[in-house]
Amino acid sequence: MIRESIIRKYQEIQAVLDEDLRMTLSHLEMEERAAVSALDGLMENNCSLIQKIEQDLARLTVAMEQTEIDDTMQDMETDDRVMDLLNRTDPSSVSLDEVKADQILSLTNNMLLLISSQTPIIKKLTNSYSSEVCLDPETAHPKLIISPQGDSATYTDTWQQLPDLPGRFDTTLNVISLQGFSFGRHYWEIDVTGKTYWELGVTYPNIPRKGATEDCWLGRGDESWCVEFFDGEYTAWHGGVPHQLPFTKRFCRIGVLCSFPAGLVTFLEADNMTPLFSFCAGTFSNCLHLALCPGHDHNGTNAKPVVICNAQSPSSDL
């Protein structure tokens, strides 16, 4: 009896343990399924989140690349605009076509016409730029007589026996000043009273001086600028290009103004300060000398000399 009782007791305990084990395993299985389900949901959410992040990153990358392209293009456009502005405004590289040059010269002439209405003021201003010069006899053509003071040139029909110096004009009836100028503003007045033909202007020292080449004539090459009076007509010359001037009156005194800061050569009728013509050179590449050609005497009709007149002192009253 005792044996059986003990066996039953252990069987009951075993049944309880088995049930407890079953229930525990069942709870564990439920918890495992719940954990796996939760983990699956979490993994699914994480995958969705990662996918969304990747999509956002892809869109952001594309946007950034586009922004960089736009910025690069904008920077390039900005650089191009800056360089274009610099190229268009740099004096050393600017190039004027004929139309623009004519417009600038027209504006300059109009401005000079405006201020010439104040003749005493503009005359005093230009006279303040007066620079004393004397003609260099060693550059004069052998048929030119240069005064001892170096202030006039007169044609003679006699070929003077003078040294054939390298700087002497041997075909054109030219003479240039001894002094050259490379900065500032300078003004001269030349008396051409009674003459029917003359040329006057400014030139670089490297103007050709030998032979019959046209470049030896004032204004026919790139080295010089001049105004010519011949047969009752006025013509401005530079680089071999003539500019007919709308004047018929025979002027007595011509003013020549050159400005290195402005790169300008201006010719004036000196008595009334009427502008005749302006050349816009931009930048001069060498020093400038006053240059004169009194011309042939034309059977005595053009025998008068051309005379450099000393302008009044800037401190003198007009």
Summary of the structure (lengths in Angstrom):
residues: 318
radius of gyration: 48.1
end to end distance: 161.1
largest distance: 178.0
contacts: 882
relative contact order: 0.13
helix: 38%
strand: 24%
